[in-house]
C-alpha cells in the first residue's frame, strides 16, 4: 500500500557524476544537533561531455556504470531536517584501487566505522596475460575502458566525527578461498555492503560476500572485531546453499532486544525474494536460511525506538521504486505486515540500495539512488513517520 505523508528530497545530483549506493549514520552528538552523515559511491559519468540531451531517452535511463577507475567514497552532512550542510567531501582513496560501496556504523563511544570494498583497474591490453595467470577480471574494454580485478574488503574509521579517516585496512582472508593473486595477495574479506551491528559486549559484527568455491554462487560471511574495528576475524558463514540453487549477498544485520542476530540477504536464484538467517550466539552458528514472500534487493534494517524494525529495500520490477515494512522481529516475520510503497516512479530499474536513519523529530529518512528525467543518477531520500 502507498504510504501517506511522505516527502522526497534530492540530496546529491551532479551532471558530471554517477552517484549510487548510499549509507547513513547519526554522528556523535546527533542527539543535540541531529546531524546525519551520508556516504555514497561517486564515479564519473562521461555523458555530460555530449550534453544533457544525450542522456535523455531509453538509452539514458538504462545507463549503468558500476566500474570506474576513479570511483570514490564521498561524505555529505545532513541537518536535523535532512537538509544538506556544506559541500561533499571525497575521502582519500586506496592508493592502488577504486572504492565501491560504503557501509557506516557509529559505535557507542562515538567512533565511526566505514567498511567497503575496492576494484583494482588494469589495462585492457594486459587482460589476456593476467587471465592466463589465473586472475579473474571483470568489465569489458568497450564498456568500462579498463578491466577490473576484485581487490577485497576493507574497513577504516574516524575518531573526530568523520573529518579524518584511517587508511584502508584489509579484512582477513576468507578460509578455503584461493589467493586473489596467486602467491602474492590473499582473498581479503569479500565484497562488503550492509549494516553492521555493535553487540552489548562491544563486539562489532560486519558481513561480506563472495562466490563460494564449491558452487560458484554467492555465500554470505560474518566478520567480528573485539577492538573497535582495529582488527577483524572471520567468524562464520551465514548462508550458503550446497545444492547450488540460491546465492546470498549484500547482507544487512540487526540485533534485537532478546540478543537474536538477524541477517537479511539479497538473493540470486530465488526470483529476487528476500532470505533471512537467525543466530542466537552472535553469529557463531546460524539456523537454516528462510525464503520470504518479500521481493526486492538489497535491504537495510533500521531499529526503531519502540523495538520495531524498519526494513527497506529497492524494487527493480515495474513500477520501479523503494518499498518498506515495519514489524517486530521478535514476534513477527516481514511477510506478516503490509508492504509500504515509498516510491513507485523510478524511470529505470537501476536504483535502490536504500539505507535508513531516524531524525530527531521521529521521522525516518530513507536514502537511495535513483535517476531523474534525463537518466542522471543521484542520491535522494524519502522522509516519513514509520
Secondary structure, 3 states (H helix, E strand, C coil): CECCCCEEEEEECCCCEEEEEEEEEECCCHHHHCCEEEEEEEEECHHHHHCHHHHCCHHHHCCCCCCCCCCEEEEEEECCCCCEEEEEEECCCCCCCEEEEEEEEECCCCCEEEEEEEEEEECHHHHHHHHHCCCCEECCHHHHCCEEEEEEEEEEEECCCCCCCCCCEECCECCCCCCCECCCECCECCECCCCCEECCCCCEEEEEEEECCCCCCEEEEEEEECCCCCCCEEEEEEECCCCCCCEEEEEEEEECCCCCEEEEEEEECCCCEEEEEEECCCCCCCCCCEEEEEECCCEEEEECCCCCEEEEEEECCCCCEEEEEEECCCCCCHHHCCCEEEECCCCCCCCEEEEEEECCCCCEEEEEEEECCCCCEEEEEEEECC
